Amino acid sequence: MKEIIVLAKIKFDLRDPDEAYFARHEIESILGAKVKPVKTIPALFKDYLFNKLSDEIIQIITRHLYLGEIQGYLASVECIDASKLIFQPAFFKEIYLIIETPMEEKEIEQNLSLTNKELYQIFEVPLENGKRIFVIRLFPLQTLFEYITDVKKLPQVAITPKNKKNWNEYFSEKEDGIEKGLNDMLNHIKSNHYRAPHFGLGKRHIGDFIDWASTDLRKPFLHYLHKYKGKGDPRISRALINILRVNKGETILDPFVGSGAFIADAPTMGLNAIGVEILEIGKLISEVKCSLDYDIKSLRREIINLFSNISYSGQDLFAFNLEDEIREIKSKLKKHTEENRFYTNIIPHLPKIIYLKKKIEQIDDKKIRNFLLLLLSQKIVEFSEKKRSNNFIESFMSYIEDRYLTLYATLKLADKLNVNITEGKVKIIKADSTRMDFIDDDSIDGILTSPPYFDALDYIGNNKISIIILGFDDDLKFGSTKDYYSRFEKYNLELPDSSINLINLLRKSRRSMKAQIVENYLCMMKLSFRECYRVLKPRRYYAMVVSKYHSWIINGEEQRIETSKVLADLGISEGFKLAGIIQHGLSKADKGKINVEDILVFQK
C-alpha cells in the first residue's frame, strides 16, 4: 500500500474548544506523523478519493460532526498499526482509513493488524481501473466505553423494577437491561446510521442518547468515583498518555498521583503504571479507580448481602456497641474542624455512617471492602459539604447500585468486544515523590502528572471529615500543603533565576512568609524533577500539567505571574529538555485560582 489516508473525526460533544486542538497533539503522537486540520469534513468529498465513495459511506462519515472550528484531522501515511487507533485515542469518535489498492480484504486486515471485527467495519468501492477503494471505519475503545453512561439512562436500567421480591431479582432485571442496551448500542453504531434521534422527553432507544450531545459529561470506567481537588479530566489524561508515545507493555509513572485520574486508563491501553501518593485517602481512591479487575460475581454477592442485612433506619445500630466509637469520632471531628459547617452538616448522619462502616469492614475480600469504603467516603463528602435531610443509608445504597452497574456494564462490554481492559497492572505506593528509591534508574518509559499548584489547592479540606471517619490519621499529620512544603526548608538548593526572581519579588513586597512557602515548594519540585530524571529512560518524555499563571497580592495589588515558566526552568535545571508546551483552557468546574493550564512536555 503506497498511501493510507487517515481521517480522524473528533467527538461532537467536546466541552472546551481547546480540546479540539489538543486532539491534534494526540493523533500526531499515535500516528508518528503530522496531520492537517479539517474545518469542514463534507468539503472533503469534492476531492479524490473521497468523491468516489458511496452515499452510505458519506452519510456515516458526516454524522455527528463537532460544531466548533475543527471537525477532524487528515493525514497520509505509508503504514500503520490500526490497533493503536482503536485502543489509544481519547478525543476521536471514529477514525477512517481510506486506501486505493488491488489487494483483497483479508490482505488489508493483515497489513493493518486488524483482528477484532467488533471494533471496525470495512466498506468496499469498486473502481473502473480494476482497483478498489477500501474504507475502514475504526471504533476507538474509549468512545464505546463512554456510551455506558447512556446505556444506564435507558428505561430498562434507570427505572426501578416493579414487584421485585428480593435484591437478587432486582439486580438481575437491571443487569438484563444493561445487556440488552449494550447489544442495541453495538448494533446501532454499526447499522442505524439513517436513524434520527428523538430529542424530547421519553427517550427509549439507545440512539436517542448516544446520537445527541447530552449536557452530561460521559464518564467511562471508574472515573468520577470520588470527589478530589485538582482531579484530571479523563480525556485529557488519556491523551497525555498518548503524547508520551509509550507502547503496550511499557510502564508509566505519576509521581503526584492524587486520585489516580492520570493513570486510571493505563490498564485499558495495555500499559503498566506506578502512582506515588503521600496521602492515604488519595492512595485508596487511586487503588480503587485504577483497577477494573474485579470478580463481579463476588462483588454482586457482597452487595446483595449488605443490602439484605441493613435497615434504612439503622435500627440494629446498637447491636454493634458503637456508642464509644461514635463519641470518639465525634470528638476528633470537633477538634480537627473547629465545628465548622462540614462538622455541623455531618453530625446528624454520623451514627448511620459508623454503622455502615462496621458492616462493610466485616467483608473478607479486601478489594471489595475498599471499593465499598470508598463509595462510603464519597457519600460522607457529599453530606458534609451541603446540609441534607435525606436518609444517608438510602443515598449510599443508591450510589452503590449506580457504581456497581457501571462496573458491570464495563466488564460486560469488554467481554462482548473480546478486549482485555485489565491487561496492564497499576501499583500505588504511599511515598514522597522526592525520594523514590523503590524505582530503579532508567526503568520508566514515560511520566505524566499534575503536581500541586503552589498554594492554590487544599488537598485535605473537602475530604477531612471522610479522612477522620475512615481512620487515616497520618493524613491529618500532613496538615496543609504549606505545612508539607516546610519540610524542604532545610535543603540548600541552587534554584534557577526565574525561581529566585519570584521569591525576591514576594520578599520585596513584604510577604516574607509567602516567599518562604514558595521557596520550599520550589525546592520540593526541584528534588522531584531530580528523581524523575533518574528513573526515566533516556530520550523518553515527561508530561506535566501546571497552571499557566498564578496570582498573589504584591505591594497591595493582585499580580499574575507566569508560573509555568518557573516550573519549566526547574525541570531544565535538572537535565530535562523542554520539548514543547501545549496550552488549554481549564475544563474543571472549580477553577479556583487557576484558569489556564500549560502542559509542559520534557524529554530526557
C-alpha positions in Angstrom: 0.0 0.0 0.0 1.6 3.2 -1.2 -0.7 5.6 0.7 -3.2 5.3 3.5 -5.4 8.3 4.1 -6.3 8.8 7.8 -9.4 10.9 8.7 -9.8 11.2 12.5 -13.2 12.7 13.4 -13.2 14.4 16.7 -16.1 13.9 19.2 -19.1 16.1 18.7 -19.6 16.6 22.5 -16.3 18.3 23.4 -16.9 20.9 26.1 -13.8 23.1 25.5 -12.7 24.4 22.1 -9.0 23.9 23.2 -9.7 20.2 23.3 -10.1 20.1 19.6 -6.6 21.5 19.2 -5.2 19.2 21.9 -6.6 16.3 19.9 -4.1 17.2 17.2 -1.2 16.5 19.5 -2.8 13.2 20.5 -3.3 11.9 16.9 0.1 13.0 15.8 1.7 11.1 18.7 -0.2 8.0 17.8 0.4 8.2 14.1 4.0 9.4 14.4 3.1 11.8 11.5 1.9 15.4 11.0 -1.8 15.9 10.4 -3.8 18.8 8.8 -6.9 20.2 10.4 -10.2 19.7 8.6 -12.6 22.6 9.3 -15.5 21.1 7.3 -15.5 17.3 6.7 -18.2 17.5 4.0 -15.9 19.7 1.8 -13.5 16.7 1.5 -15.9 14.9 -0.8 -15.0 17.2 -3.7 -11.6 15.6 -3.9 -10.3 12.2 -4.9 -10.6 9.6 -3.3 -13.5 11.0 -1.2 -15.5 11.8 -4.4 -15.6 8.1 -5.3 -17.3 7.0 -2.0 -20.9 5.8 -1.9 -23.8 7.7 -0.3 -23.9 5.3 2.6 -20.2 5.9 3.5 -20.6 9.7 3.1 -23.7 9.5 5.4 -21.7 7.6 8.1 -18.6 9.9 7.9 -20.7 13.1 8.1 -22.9 12.2 11.0 -22.4 13.9 14.4 -19.8 16.4 13.4 -18.3 18.7 16.0 -19.9 22.2 15.7 -16.7 24.1 16.6 -14.0 25.4 14.2 -12.3 22.0 13.5 -14.2 18.8 12.8 -11.2 16.4 12.4 -7.7 15.8 11.2 -6.3 14.4 8.0 -3.0 12.6 7.3 -1.4 10.5 4.7 0.9 7.6 5.8 2.5 4.6 4.2 2.0 2.1 7.0 0.1 2.0 10.3 -0.8 -0.3 13.2 -4.6 0.3 13.1 -5.0 -1.4 16.6 -3.3 1.7 18.1 -6.0 3.9 16.6 -8.6 1.7 18.3 -7.1 1.2 21.7 -5.5 4.6 22.4 -7.4 7.7 21.3 -9.4 9.9 23.7 -10.7 12.7 21.6 -11.9 10.9 18.5 -15.4 9.5 17.8 -14.3 7.5 14.8 -11.2 7.1 12.6 -11.3 6.2 8.9 -8.6 4.6 6.9 -9.1 5.1 3.1 -7.0 3.0 0.7 -7.0 2.6 -3.1 -5.5 -0.9 -3.8 -5.9 -4.1 -5.8 -5.5 -6.1 -2.6 -8.1 -8.4 -1.1 -9.9 -7.6 2.1 -8.0 -10.2 4.1 -4.7 -8.8 3.0 -5.8 -5.3 4.1 -6.7 -6.6 7.5 -3.4 -8.4 7.9 -1.4 -5.4 6.8 -3.2 -3.1 9.2 -3.1 -5.5 12.2 -6.9 -5.7 12.3 -8.1 -8.8 14.1 -11.1 -7.9 16.2 -14.1 -7.4 13.8 -16.2 -6.0 16.7 -14.0 -2.8 16.6 -14.1 -2.0 12.9 -16.1 -2.1 9.6 -14.8 -2.4 6.1 -16.6 -0.9 3.1 -15.5 -1.6 -0.5 -16.0 0.7 -3.5 -15.0 -0.8 -6.9 -13.3 1.5 -9.4 -13.2 1.4 -13.2 -9.5 0.8 -13.3 -9.9 -2.6 -11.6 -8.8 -1.4 -8.3 -10.9 -0.8 -5.2 -11.2 1.7 -2.5 -11.5 0.3 1.0 -12.8 2.4 3.8 -12.1 1.0 7.2 -14.2 2.6 10.0 -12.4 2.2 13.3 -14.3 2.5 16.7 -12.0 3.9 19.4 -12.4 1.9 22.5 -12.7 4.9 24.8 -15.7 6.1 22.9 -17.5 2.8 23.2 -17.0 2.7 26.9 -18.2 6.3 27.3 -21.5 5.2 25.9 -22.1 3.1 29.0 -23.3 6.3 30.6 -26.0 6.4 28.0 -26.9 2.7 28.3 -27.6 3.3 32.0 -30.2 6.0 31.1 -32.3 3.5 29.2 -35.7 2.8 30.8 -35.0 -0.8 31.4 -32.0 0.2 33.5 -33.0 3.5 35.0 -36.5 2.6 36.2 -36.9 0.7 39.4 -38.3 -2.8 38.7 -41.9 -3.4 39.8 -42.9 -6.2 42.0 -39.4 -7.1 43.0 -39.3 -9.9 45.6 -35.7 -9.6 46.6 -32.4 -7.9 45.8 -31.2 -10.8 43.6 -34.2 -10.3 41.3 -33.8 -6.5 41.4 -30.2 -6.7 40.2 -30.9 -9.4 37.7 -33.5 -7.2 36.0 -31.2 -4.3 35.9 -28.3 -6.4 34.5 -30.7 -7.8 31.8 -31.5 -4.2 30.9 -27.8 -3.4 30.6 -27.1 -6.4 28.4 -29.9 -5.6 26.1 -28.8 -2.0 26.0 -25.2 -2.9 25.1 -26.4 -5.2 22.3 -28.6 -2.4 21.0 -25.8 0.1 21.2 -23.3 -2.1 19.2 -25.9 -2.8 16.6 -27.0 0.8 16.4 -23.4 2.1 15.9 -22.8 -0.2 13.0 -26.1 -0.2 11.2 -28.5 2.5 12.2 -26.8 5.5 10.6 -30.0 6.7 9.0 -32.0 6.8 12.2 -32.8 10.3 13.6 -32.7 10.6 17.4 -35.7 11.7 19.5 -34.7 14.9 21.3 -37.5 15.4 23.8 -38.7 13.5 26.8 -39.5 9.8 26.7 -36.2 8.7 25.1 -36.3 4.9 24.8 -33.9 3.9 22.1 -30.1 3.9 22.6 -29.8 6.1 19.5 -31.8 8.8 21.3 -28.9 9.1 23.8 -25.7 8.4 22.0 -26.6 10.4 18.9 -27.3 13.5 20.9 -24.7 15.6 22.6 -26.1 15.5 26.2 -25.1 18.2 28.7 -23.8 15.4 31.0 -20.1 14.6 30.6 -19.8 11.0 29.8 -18.0 9.1 32.5 -16.1 5.9 31.3 -14.7 3.2 33.6 -14.4 4.3 37.3 -13.6 7.9 36.7 -15.6 10.4 38.9 -15.8 7.7 41.6 -14.8 10.1 44.3 -14.5 13.9 44.6 -10.9 15.2 44.9 -9.2 18.5 44.5 -7.4 19.0 41.2 -8.7 15.8 39.6 -7.8 15.4 36.0 -10.3 15.2 33.1 -10.4 11.6 31.7 -10.0 12.6 28.1 -7.1 14.9 28.8 -5.5 12.2 30.9 -5.7 9.5 28.2 -4.5 11.9 25.6 -1.5 12.7 27.8 -0.6 9.1 27.9 -0.6 9.1 24.1 1.6 12.1 24.0 4.2 10.2 25.9 4.5 7.8 22.9 4.6 4.7 25.1 3.9 1.2 23.7 1.8 -1.6 25.0 3.5 -3.5 27.9 5.6 -0.5 29.0 5.4 1.3 32.4 4.4 4.9 33.1 4.7 6.8 36.4 2.7 9.6 38.1 4.8 11.0 40.9 1.9 13.1 42.3 -0.9 10.6 41.6 -3.6 12.2 43.8 -6.9 10.4 43.0 -5.3 8.4 40.1 -7.1 10.2 37.2 -3.9 10.4 35.0 -3.1 6.7 35.1 -6.6 5.1 35.5 -6.8 4.3 31.8 -3.3 2.7 31.6 -4.6 -0.9 32.1 -7.2 -0.4 29.3 -4.4 0.6 27.0 -2.2 -2.4 27.9 0.2 -0.3 30.0 1.5 -0.8 33.5 1.6 2.2 35.9 3.1 3.3 39.2 1.5 6.0 41.2 3.2 7.8 44.1 0.9 9.5 46.6 1.6 10.8 50.1 -2.0 10.8 51.3 -3.8 7.6 52.4 -7.1 8.9 51.1 -5.5 9.5 47.7 -3.9 6.1 47.7 -7.3 4.5 48.4 -9.1 6.4 45.7 -6.3 5.6 43.2 -6.2 1.9 44.0 -9.9 1.5 43.5 -10.2 3.8 40.5 -7.2 2.3 38.6 -8.3 -1.3 38.8 -11.2 -2.8 36.9 -10.0 -6.3 37.7 -12.9 -7.3 39.9 -14.6 -10.6 40.4 -18.0 -9.1 39.5 -20.0 -12.1 40.9 -18.3 -11.8 44.3 -18.9 -8.1 44.3 -22.6 -8.6 43.5 -22.9 -11.2 46.2 -21.4 -8.9 48.8 -23.6 -6.0 47.8 -26.7 -8.1 48.0 -25.6 -9.5 51.3 -25.1 -5.9 52.5 -28.4 -4.7 51.2 -30.2 -7.6 52.7 -28.8 -7.1 56.2 -29.1 -3.3 56.7 -32.2 -1.3 57.5 -32.8 2.2 56.2 -33.2 3.4 59.8 -30.1 1.6 61.0 -32.3 0.1 63.7 -29.8 -2.6 64.6 -27.1 0.0 65.1 -26.6 -0.6 68.8 -26.1 -4.3 68.2 -22.5 -3.3 67.3 -22.0 -1.4 70.6 -20.8 1.7 68.7 -21.6 4.3 71.3 -17.9 4.7 72.3 -16.7 4.8 68.7 -19.3 7.4 67.7 -18.3 9.5 70.7 -14.6 9.2 69.9 -15.0 10.1 66.2 -17.3 13.0 67.1 -14.7 14.3 69.5 -12.0 14.0 66.8 -14.2 15.7 64.2 -14.8 18.6 66.6 -11.1 19.0 67.2 -9.9 19.0 63.6 -12.8 21.0 62.1 -13.4 23.5 64.9 -17.1 22.7 64.5 -17.3 24.3 61.0 -20.2 23.8 58.6 -18.8 20.4 57.5 -18.9 19.2 61.1 -22.4 20.6 61.6 -23.7 19.0 58.4 -22.3 15.5 59.1 -23.1 15.1 62.8 -26.8 14.2 62.3 -25.8 11.3 60.0 -22.8 10.1 62.0 -24.4 7.1 63.7 -25.6 5.7 60.4 -22.2 6.3 58.8 -20.4 4.4 61.5 -23.0 1.6 61.4 -22.4 1.2 57.6 -18.6 1.4 58.0 -18.8 -1.5 60.5 -21.0 -3.5 58.2 -18.5 -3.0 55.3 -15.5 -3.9 57.5 -16.9 -7.3 58.0 -16.3 -8.2 54.3 -13.3 -10.5 54.0 -12.3 -9.6 50.4 -10.1 -6.5 50.8 -10.6 -5.3 47.2 -14.4 -5.4 47.6 -14.2 -3.9 51.1 -12.1 -1.0 49.8 -14.4 -0.4 46.9 -17.4 0.0 49.2 -15.5 2.0 51.8 -14.5 4.5 49.0 -18.2 4.8 48.0 -19.0 5.4 51.6 -16.3 8.1 51.7 -17.8 9.9 48.7 -21.2 10.0 50.4 -19.6 11.4 53.5 -18.0 14.2 51.4 -21.4 14.9 49.8 -23.3 15.1 53.1 -20.6 17.2 54.8 -20.4 19.8 52.0 -24.1 20.5 52.0 -26.8 20.2 54.6 -29.1 17.2 53.6 -32.2 15.9 55.2 -32.5 12.7 53.1 -31.7 9.3 54.5 -27.9 8.6 54.4 -28.3 4.8 54.1 -30.8 5.1 51.2 -28.5 7.6 49.4 -25.5 5.3 50.0 -27.3 2.2 48.7 -28.4 4.1 45.6 -24.8 5.1 44.9 -23.5 1.6 45.4 -26.1 0.4 42.8 -25.1 3.1 40.3 -21.3 2.3 40.6 -21.9 -1.5 40.6 -24.0 -1.2 37.4 -21.3 1.0 35.8 -18.6 -1.6 36.6 -20.9 -4.5 35.5 -21.7 -2.8 32.2 -17.9 -2.0 31.7 -16.8 -5.6 32.2 -19.8 -6.9 30.1 -19.0 -4.6 27.2 -15.3 -5.7 27.4 -16.5 -9.3 27.2 -18.8 -8.6 24.2 -15.9 -6.8 22.4 -13.5 -9.5 23.3 -10.9 -7.0 24.7 -8.8 -7.1 27.8 -9.1 -3.9 29.7 -7.2 -5.2 32.7 -4.0 -6.3 30.9 -1.9 -3.6 32.4 -1.2 -3.5 36.2 -1.2 -0.5 38.4 0.7 -0.1 41.7 0.0 2.8 44.1 2.8 3.5 46.6 2.4 5.7 49.6 5.6 7.7 49.4 7.2 11.1 48.7 8.0 11.9 45.1 11.3 13.5 46.1 12.5 10.0 47.4 11.5 7.2 45.0 14.3 4.8 45.8 11.8 1.9 45.2 12.1 2.7 41.5 15.3 1.7 39.6 17.3 4.1 37.5 16.3 4.3 33.8 13.3 2.0 34.3 10.3 4.1 33.5 9.0 4.6 29.9 7.0 7.8 30.5 6.0 10.2 33.2 2.8 12.3 33.5 1.5 14.2 36.4 -0.3 17.3 37.7 1.8 18.5 40.7 0.5 20.7 43.5 -0.1 24.3 42.1 2.0 26.2 44.6 -0.6 27.1 47.3 -3.7 27.1 45.1 -5.4 24.0 46.3 -6.0 22.4 49.7 -5.9 18.6 49.1 -7.2 17.8 52.6 -10.0 20.3 53.0 -13.1 18.7 51.5 -12.0 15.2 52.4 -11.2 15.9 56.1 -14.4 14.5 57.5 -14.0 11.3 55.5 -10.3 11.0 56.4 -11.2 11.2 60.1 -14.1 8.7 59.9 -12.0 6.2 57.9 -9.2 6.4 60.4 -6.5 7.9 58.1 -4.8 9.7 61.0 -1.5 10.0 59.1 -3.2 12.3 56.6 -4.2 14.7 59.4 -0.5 15.0 60.3 0.1 16.1 56.7 -1.7 19.4 57.6 -2.0 21.9 54.7 0.2 21.9 51.6 2.1 24.8 53.2 3.0 22.6 56.2 4.2 19.9 53.9 6.4 22.3 51.9 8.1 23.4 55.2 10.0 20.2 55.4 12.1 21.2 52.4 13.3 24.4 54.1 16.4 22.6 55.2 17.6 21.9 51.6 20.1 24.4 50.3 19.5 24.0 46.5 20.6 26.1 43.6 17.4 27.4 42.1 17.1 28.9 38.5 16.9 32.6 38.1 13.1 32.6 37.5 12.6 30.9 40.8 14.9 33.4 42.6 13.2 36.3 41.0 9.8 35.1 42.1 11.0 34.6 45.7 12.7 38.1 45.8 9.5 39.7 44.3 7.5 38.3 47.2 10.1 39.3 49.8 10.4 42.9 48.5 6.6 43.3 48.8 7.0 42.3 52.5 5.4 38.9 52.1 8.3 37.0 53.7 6.1 34.2 54.9 4.6 33.6 51.5 8.1 33.9 50.0 9.3 31.1 52.3 6.3 28.9 51.3 7.1 29.4 47.6 10.8 28.7 48.1 10.0 25.5 50.0 7.6 24.5 47.2 10.2 25.1 44.5 12.8 23.1 46.5 10.4 20.2 46.7 9.6 20.4 42.9 13.4 20.5 42.1 14.0 17.4 44.1 11.1 15.7 42.4 12.4 16.6 39.0 15.7 15.2 40.0 14.1 11.8 41.0 12.0 11.7 37.8 15.1 12.4 35.7 16.8 9.5 37.4 14.1 6.9 36.9 13.1 7.9 33.3 14.7 6.1 30.4 16.9 8.2 28.1 15.0 10.1 25.3 11.6 9.4 26.9 9.0 12.0 27.8 7.6 13.6 31.0 4.3 15.5 30.5 3.4 17.9 33.4 0.1 19.7 33.7 0.5 23.0 35.5 -1.3 26.3 35.9 0.0 28.8 33.3 -0.4 31.7 35.8 -0.6 32.2 39.5 -1.9 35.3 41.3 -0.5 36.8 44.5 -1.1 40.1 46.3 2.1 42.0 45.7 2.6 45.6 47.0 -1.1 45.7 47.8 -2.3 44.7 44.3 -3.1 41.3 42.7 -0.3 40.4 40.3 -0.4 37.5 37.8 2.9 35.6 37.5 3.6 33.1 34.6 4.5 30.2 36.9 4.6 27.5 34.2 7.9 29.1 33.0 9.2 28.9 36.6 8.5 25.2 36.7 9.8 24.7 33.1 13.1 26.2 34.2 13.2 24.0 37.2 12.9 20.9 35.0 15.6 22.2 32.7 17.9 22.8 35.7 17.7 19.1 36.5 18.7 18.0 33.0 15.5 17.8 31.1 15.0 19.4 27.7 11.7 21.3 27.1 10.3 19.5 24.1 7.1 21.5 23.8 4.2 23.4 25.6 0.5 22.8 25.0 -1.9 25.3 26.3 -5.6 24.7 27.0 -8.4 26.2 29.0 -9.4 24.6 32.2 -12.4 22.3 31.8 -12.9 21.7 35.5 -16.0 23.0 37.4 -14.0 24.5 40.2 -11.1 26.6 38.8 -10.1 28.4 42.0 -7.0 30.4 41.2 -6.3 28.5 38.0 -7.9 29.5 34.7 -5.5 28.3 32.0 -3.2 25.3 32.1 0.0 24.6 30.3 1.2 21.1 29.5 4.9 21.1 29.7 6.5 18.2 27.7 10.0 17.4 28.9 12.4 14.9 27.3 15.4 13.2 29.0 
